[in-house]
């Protein structure tokens, strides 16, 4: 079966582009902040990439073919180019320039878990590095080969079965290669949802979510992906780890939580038995404007600590609110809603919507539960400077929930650096970390830049912070410019006690900070796991762990 | 500081005994099932235990003293006896007979995490095995020394600080040695609760809960103990693992979930930053009678899958309902409530309360939320053959929630074998597993026995099963008789896909089944963690992992 793939030079369907409701206002705002920028062309097609030839000997390719079938082994330049980069800013800069400096040597497309296991055994024996490839949407360098050695990419799209839906237990066994829309369509038909909607939803896979500890837009209700796993199977060189199918246990370290987040460094997740939720009968998302980001965050915190279960509570800081309103006035019109209802109040208190902090709060479930939660939530919000923007703001957010990556492509076309990064911290440290990272990014990018953030995932003890930043590209030094910002932001995150990543993962991009983050003792624990399952050191080397740690290559 | 300790020959305060509301009825029921039993005496005092002498050389004892202070090193026979067994049935049989076959050689009582670390370094260097001791309430052999080698028990009671309560983040840093009542008293004073109430609550510690993946009576709402940890510190020989203080992260395997459940085999948890909940304003527990256990379990399942958040949903099977009513009629009178309200209905449908399945369902939180959940829950329950027993049944359960272990002592005095064991499985497999374990226990114990069970912890995908079983003791063969039942039940659990333990842990008692349960691959992962952190193999050897796996002793 063929999986729908993201276009090679950016995000999503080849023909789809970001719809700007009011282009004049959009570009006026962008130019007012970034000044004029130069269009940034891209090479016409993947065929234009000049790749070094595949270095895998024919005998090894034949062996792979004998496992998965000869037609399952891909070695053409375009295929190798398409499977050698993820979707980070750095990846897009390079692929648009036709640069794939470290191409994989071959791609194999297995159809079963047994084939995956046999491929790993073979790779370990031959000293071939293996990179698992799900949707290829990594933004942290998770699927890019290292510079040296033989590399095989395993495309997991063939393992996409939805099997054994167990309605009594509300679980299903899902192939790791299944992508979001395919998965939801089949579960929805049985009355269930997995409830997992990362921004990459359309083009990412269950296996990728599990391997990177993905968190989705509704994870505040449904839980992070690692909380929805009942059991899983991990193929590794020489073995298969299958965890017990039980709802909970007190039997040693949690093996599921050892595998989740391992980013292909231990083996490849082939399938998982996932906890499902009933399809919600009601979804009710609404907007609120707060006087300040601090107020909005405090309200989100209070909701969580009072035991509410929102499907989403997202709070944009003042900069993001302003940019959002300027760049994408929602079709149903936040402005018009506020015009009639709230602007008068806000003006009386000296607040402009453009300098407020917008919250989108949503509840999902049975209607009576959603109504109850809303009536109680309103009582909590009434304790803050919160102005209702109504359901239009919520619907506008829902309609555009997977669109941001398309906007990135458009901005890139116009020579604009645009990237995101994220972290999480305790509520007590939230404001400090937000300011520190914001300031680090602003300083690194200079005056002609926009740095904005939002809270997207809330817990009782803290929340995530998701930054978006824009600046005119420094032509010819695009990657160095980005690295400067990335290093400044990540240094600030570590220095101020934030999570090295809340849901993007580590890959190769965050690796330099891993030891500062979890300590040499934490690194030792991760390395010991790698040594146990991948003594040959072939599993996604250079991701999560430096190659020297754990195992050396066979 | 001195910790309140459970009496040496059983459970709880020395002077406290189980209050039987109606002794005549109680003993009549017991005798009707078990026949006559002989009183089982116990030795008068711990001094009567004949212990082999401490085998630790004076030089090593002096070295421990130089770390923690000489007065912190205990070597008297009574102290060594008191710290060498847990509270399993086998432990009580032996201690009541004055038998402590494998006594520890010394106990050290450190006051700080640094002292714990120094003690572990020293122990590893000298090849002394270390057993961490919290409340000593293990029912799976978790604190008993192995037969050979030098053994040091580290009493963690000195590390009992409640520090850094962070009201904004709703977290506190708690010393691992703090016991339940002390912890709750201090958190309650600040408006918080940890919400963790295992049956051992009065005499068990945070460190013990974490090391064994404890689950409490309200964990269906507050989460298992491992879900309430934000970060923790693990002292191990030669190092200290301190996990980042963040609410969530995507940065490799979850180190907290590696440490939780490690049962002292990797190191000793010295402190943890725990997520707190606001003290609930309202607690509303009520009883329901169902036609059958299957009906009650189905109702619990539906509540969970509809997204309810009960503080407790506990369903007793028919045998447990009958025994409970016969052995302990609640003071406020389930019978009288039903007399007036439900018995007529039940009789009309041919149901006797004594052959029904009683559910205790409770909600906690803000009053408006509790009221809302109750009104919706009643709607769900109306779809079943559920008869309300009112709030009296709920209050009766709450009043006696920590009393079962006291009853065990009383039954032991009368020569009755009484023990519990537990598992968990998916809803789809629930009835099968319940029947299989029940039948295995009944067969192993013979006709003169009572085997009963309840559901105590529910998840969206499954629930726990907690068995209690009684039989007349086979005098002189008490341990063999118990082992026969334990083996039969555990074989049935593994054969039918249950969790080897839901919340008691592995210790030495469940170890023989560990490999069947998680596979040789799972054992390899656990062993690799041990090799990394405890290469000398001194940390609680023979618990969780066979000594041959992982490391050999230095």
HADDOCK unambig.tbl for C-alpha pairs under 7 A between the chains (distance, minus, plus):
assign (segid A and resid 168 and name CA) (segid B and resid 427 and name CA) 5.94 0.50 0.50
assign (segid A and resid 168 and name CA) (segid B and resid 428 and name CA) 5.26 0.50 0.50
assign (segid A and resid 169 and name CA) (segid B and resid 426 and name CA) 5.74 0.50 0.50
assign (segid A and resid 169 and name CA) (segid B and resid 427 and name CA) 4.82 0.50 0.50
assign (segid A and resid 169 and name CA) (segid B and resid 428 and name CA) 5.35 0.50 0.50
assign (segid A and resid 169 and name CA) (segid B and resid 461 and name CA) 4.45 0.50 0.50
assign (segid A and resid 169 and name CA) (segid B and resid 462 and name CA) 6.17 0.50 0.50
assign (segid A and resid 170 and name CA) (segid B and resid 460 and name CA) 6.99 0.50 0.50
assign (segid A and resid 170 and name CA) (segid B and resid 461 and name CA) 5.73 0.50 0.50
assign (segid A and resid 171 and name CA) (segid B and resid 461 and name CA) 6.64 0.50 0.50
assign (segid A and resid 212 and name CA) (segid B and resid 250 and name CA) 6.18 0.50 0.50
assign (segid A and resid 213 and name CA) (segid B and resid 250 and name CA) 5.12 0.50 0.50
assign (segid A and resid 240 and name CA) (segid B and resid 521 and name CA) 6.94 0.50 0.50
assign (segid A and resid 241 and name CA) (segid B and resid 521 and name CA) 5.47 0.50 0.50
assign (segid A and resid 241 and name CA) (segid B and resid 522 and name CA) 6.37 0.50 0.50
assign (segid A and resid 243 and name CA) (segid B and resid 518 and name CA) 6.17 0.50 0.50
assign (segid A and resid 244 and name CA) (segid B and resid 518 and name CA) 6.39 0.50 0.50
assign (segid A and resid 246 and name CA) (segid B and resid 424 and name CA) 6.46 0.50 0.50
assign (segid A and resid 246 and name CA) (segid B and resid 425 and name CA) 4.98 0.50 0.50
assign (segid A and resid 246 and name CA) (segid B and resid 426 and name CA) 5.96 0.50 0.50
assign (segid A and resid 246 and name CA) (segid B and resid 498 and name CA) 6.61 0.50 0.50
assign (segid A and resid 246 and name CA) (segid B and resid 499 and name CA) 5.95 0.50 0.50
assign (segid A and resid 247 and name CA) (segid B and resid 424 and name CA) 6.78 0.50 0.50
assign (segid A and resid 247 and name CA) (segid B and resid 425 and name CA) 6.07 0.50 0.50
assign (segid A and resid 247 and name CA) (segid B and resid 426 and name CA) 6.13 0.50 0.50
assign (segid A and resid 247 and name CA) (segid B and resid 459 and name CA) 6.69 0.50 0.50
assign (segid A and resid 247 and name CA) (segid B and resid 461 and name CA) 5.98 0.50 0.50
assign (segid A and resid 247 and name CA) (segid B and resid 462 and name CA) 5.45 0.50 0.50
assign (segid A and resid 247 and name CA) (segid B and resid 463 and name CA) 6.79 0.50 0.50
assign (segid A and resid 248 and name CA) (segid B and resid 424 and name CA) 6.80 0.50 0.50
assign (segid A and resid 248 and name CA) (segid B and resid 502 and name CA) 6.19 0.50 0.50
assign (segid A and resid 249 and name CA) (segid B and resid 499 and name CA) 5.78 0.50 0.50
assign (segid A and resid 249 and name CA) (segid B and resid 501 and name CA) 5.67 0.50 0.50
assign (segid A and resid 249 and name CA) (segid B and resid 502 and name CA) 4.27 0.50 0.50
assign (segid A and resid 249 and name CA) (segid B and resid 503 and name CA) 6.39 0.50 0.50
assign (segid A and resid 250 and name CA) (segid B and resid 212 and name CA) 6.21 0.50 0.50
assign (segid A and resid 250 and name CA) (segid B and resid 213 and name CA) 5.12 0.50 0.50
assign (segid A and resid 250 and name CA) (segid B and resid 261 and name CA) 6.28 0.50 0.50
assign (segid A and resid 250 and name CA) (segid B and resid 501 and name CA) 5.33 0.50 0.50
assign (segid A and resid 250 and name CA) (segid B and resid 502 and name CA) 5.10 0.50 0.50
assign (segid A and resid 250 and name CA) (segid B and resid 503 and name CA) 4.88 0.50 0.50
assign (segid A and resid 250 and name CA) (segid B and resid 504 and name CA) 6.52 0.50 0.50
assign (segid A and resid 250 and name CA) (segid B and resid 505 and name CA) 4.82 0.50 0.50
assign (segid A and resid 251 and name CA) (segid B and resid 261 and name CA) 6.37 0.50 0.50
assign (segid A and resid 251 and name CA) (segid B and resid 500 and name CA) 6.83 0.50 0.50
assign (segid A and resid 251 and name CA) (segid B and resid 501 and name CA) 6.22 0.50 0.50
assign (segid A and resid 251 and name CA) (segid B and resid 505 and name CA) 5.55 0.50 0.50
assign (segid A and resid 251 and name CA) (segid B and resid 506 and name CA) 5.74 0.50 0.50
assign (segid A and resid 252 and name CA) (segid B and resid 261 and name CA) 4.36 0.50 0.50
assign (segid A and resid 252 and name CA) (segid B and resid 262 and name CA) 5.12 0.50 0.50
assign (segid A and resid 252 and name CA) (segid B and resid 544 and name CA) 6.67 0.50 0.50
assign (segid A and resid 253 and name CA) (segid B and resid 257 and name CA) 5.97 0.50 0.50
assign (segid A and resid 253 and name CA) (segid B and resid 258 and name CA) 4.51 0.50 0.50
assign (segid A and resid 253 and name CA) (segid B and resid 259 and name CA) 6.23 0.50 0.50
assign (segid A and resid 253 and name CA) (segid B and resid 260 and name CA) 6.01 0.50 0.50
assign (segid A and resid 253 and name CA) (segid B and resid 261 and name CA) 5.11 0.50 0.50
assign (segid A and resid 253 and name CA) (segid B and resid 262 and name CA) 5.68 0.50 0.50
assign (segid A and resid 254 and name CA) (segid B and resid 257 and name CA) 5.63 0.50 0.50
assign (segid A and resid 254 and name CA) (segid B and resid 258 and name CA) 6.08 0.50 0.50
assign (segid A and resid 257 and name CA) (segid B and resid 253 and name CA) 5.98 0.50 0.50
assign (segid A and resid 257 and name CA) (segid B and resid 254 and name CA) 5.62 0.50 0.50
assign (segid A and resid 257 and name CA) (segid B and resid 257 and name CA) 6.35 0.50 0.50
assign (segid A and resid 258 and name CA) (segid B and resid 253 and name CA) 4.52 0.50 0.50
assign (segid A and resid 258 and name CA) (segid B and resid 254 and name CA) 6.06 0.50 0.50
assign (segid A and resid 258 and name CA) (segid B and resid 258 and name CA) 6.88 0.50 0.50
assign (segid A and resid 259 and name CA) (segid B and resid 253 and name CA) 6.23 0.50 0.50
assign (segid A and resid 260 and name CA) (segid B and resid 253 and name CA) 6.01 0.50 0.50
assign (segid A and resid 261 and name CA) (segid B and resid 250 and name CA) 6.26 0.50 0.50
assign (segid A and resid 261 and name CA) (segid B and resid 251 and name CA) 6.38 0.50 0.50
assign (segid A and resid 261 and name CA) (segid B and resid 252 and name CA) 4.36 0.50 0.50
assign (segid A and resid 261 and name CA) (segid B and resid 253 and name CA) 5.12 0.50 0.50
assign (segid A and resid 262 and name CA) (segid B and resid 252 and name CA) 5.12 0.50 0.50
assign (segid A and resid 262 and name CA) (segid B and resid 253 and name CA) 5.68 0.50 0.50
assign (segid A and resid 275 and name CA) (segid B and resid 461 and name CA) 6.42 0.50 0.50
assign (segid A and resid 277 and name CA) (segid B and resid 305 and name CA) 6.95 0.50 0.50
assign (segid A and resid 305 and name CA) (segid B and resid 277 and name CA) 6.95 0.50 0.50
assign (segid A and resid 424 and name CA) (segid B and resid 246 and name CA) 6.46 0.50 0.50
assign (segid A and resid 424 and name CA) (segid B and resid 247 and name CA) 6.78 0.50 0.50
assign (segid A and resid 424 and name CA) (segid B and resid 248 and name CA) 6.80 0.50 0.50
assign (segid A and resid 425 and name CA) (segid B and resid 246 and name CA) 4.97 0.50 0.50
assign (segid A and resid 425 and name CA) (segid B and resid 247 and name CA) 6.07 0.50 0.50
assign (segid A and resid 426 and name CA) (segid B and resid 169 and name CA) 5.74 0.50 0.50
assign (segid A and resid 426 and name CA) (segid B and resid 246 and name CA) 5.94 0.50 0.50
assign (segid A and resid 426 and name CA) (segid B and resid 247 and name CA) 6.13 0.50 0.50
assign (segid A and resid 427 and name CA) (segid B and resid 168 and name CA) 5.92 0.50 0.50
assign (segid A and resid 427 and name CA) (segid B and resid 169 and name CA) 4.81 0.50 0.50
assign (segid A and resid 428 and name CA) (segid B and resid 168 and name CA) 5.25 0.50 0.50
assign (segid A and resid 428 and name CA) (segid B and resid 169 and name CA) 5.36 0.50 0.50
assign (segid A and resid 459 and name CA) (segid B and resid 247 and name CA) 6.71 0.50 0.50
assign (segid A and resid 461 and name CA) (segid B and resid 169 and name CA) 4.45 0.50 0.50
assign (segid A and resid 461 and name CA) (segid B and resid 170 and name CA) 5.73 0.50 0.50
assign (segid A and resid 461 and name CA) (segid B and resid 171 and name CA) 6.64 0.50 0.50
assign (segid A and resid 461 and name CA) (segid B and resid 247 and name CA) 5.98 0.50 0.50
assign (segid A and resid 461 and name CA) (segid B and resid 275 and name CA) 6.42 0.50 0.50
assign (segid A and resid 462 and name CA) (segid B and resid 169 and name CA) 6.17 0.50 0.50
assign (segid A and resid 462 and name CA) (segid B and resid 247 and name CA) 5.46 0.50 0.50
assign (segid A and resid 463 and name CA) (segid B and resid 247 and name CA) 6.80 0.50 0.50
assign (segid A and resid 498 and name CA) (segid B and resid 246 and name CA) 6.61 0.50 0.50
assign (segid A and resid 499 and name CA) (segid B and resid 246 and name CA) 5.95 0.50 0.50
assign (segid A and resid 499 and name CA) (segid B and resid 249 and name CA) 5.79 0.50 0.50
assign (segid A and resid 500 and name CA) (segid B and resid 251 and name CA) 6.82 0.50 0.50
assign (segid A and resid 501 and name CA) (segid B and resid 249 and name CA) 5.67 0.50 0.50
assign (segid A and resid 501 and name CA) (segid B and resid 250 and name CA) 5.34 0.50 0.50
assign (segid A and resid 501 and name CA) (segid B and resid 251 and name CA) 6.22 0.50 0.50
assign (segid A and resid 502 and name CA) (segid B and resid 248 and name CA) 6.18 0.50 0.50
assign (segid A and resid 502 and name CA) (segid B and resid 249 and name CA) 4.26 0.50 0.50
assign (segid A and resid 502 and name CA) (segid B and resid 250 and name CA) 5.11 0.50 0.50
assign (segid A and resid 503 and name CA) (segid B and resid 249 and name CA) 6.38 0.50 0.50
assign (segid A and resid 503 and name CA) (segid B and resid 250 and name CA) 4.89 0.50 0.50
assign (segid A and resid 504 and name CA) (segid B and resid 250 and name CA) 6.53 0.50 0.50
assign (segid A and resid 505 and name CA) (segid B and resid 250 and name CA) 4.81 0.50 0.50
assign (segid A and resid 505 and name CA) (segid B and resid 251 and name CA) 5.55 0.50 0.50
assign (segid A and resid 506 and name CA) (segid B and resid 251 and name CA) 5.72 0.50 0.50
assign (segid A and resid 518 and name CA) (segid B and resid 243 and name CA) 6.18 0.50 0.50
assign (segid A and resid 518 and name CA) (segid B and resid 244 and name CA) 6.40 0.50 0.50
assign (segid A and resid 521 and name CA) (segid B and resid 240 and name CA) 6.92 0.50 0.50
assign (segid A and resid 521 and name CA) (segid B and resid 241 and name CA) 5.47 0.50 0.50
assign (segid A and resid 522 and name CA) (segid B and resid 241 and name CA) 6.37 0.50 0.50
assign (segid A and resid 525 and name CA) (segid B and resid 529 and name CA) 6.53 0.50 0.50
assign (segid A and resid 525 and name CA) (segid B and resid 532 and name CA) 6.58 0.50 0.50
assign (segid A and resid 528 and name CA) (segid B and resid 528 and name CA) 5.97 0.50 0.50
assign (segid A and resid 528 and name CA) (segid B and resid 529 and name CA) 6.28 0.50 0.50
assign (segid A and resid 528 and name CA) (segid B and resid 532 and name CA) 5.91 0.50 0.50
assign (segid A and resid 529 and name CA) (segid B and resid 525 and name CA) 6.53 0.50 0.50
assign (segid A and resid 529 and name CA) (segid B and resid 528 and name CA) 6.27 0.50 0.50
assign (segid A and resid 529 and name CA) (segid B and resid 529 and name CA) 6.75 0.50 0.50
assign (segid A and resid 532 and name CA) (segid B and resid 525 and name CA) 6.58 0.50 0.50
assign (segid A and resid 532 and name CA) (segid B and resid 528 and name CA) 5.89 0.50 0.50
assign (segid A and resid 544 and name CA) (segid B and resid 252 and name CA) 6.66 0.50 0.50
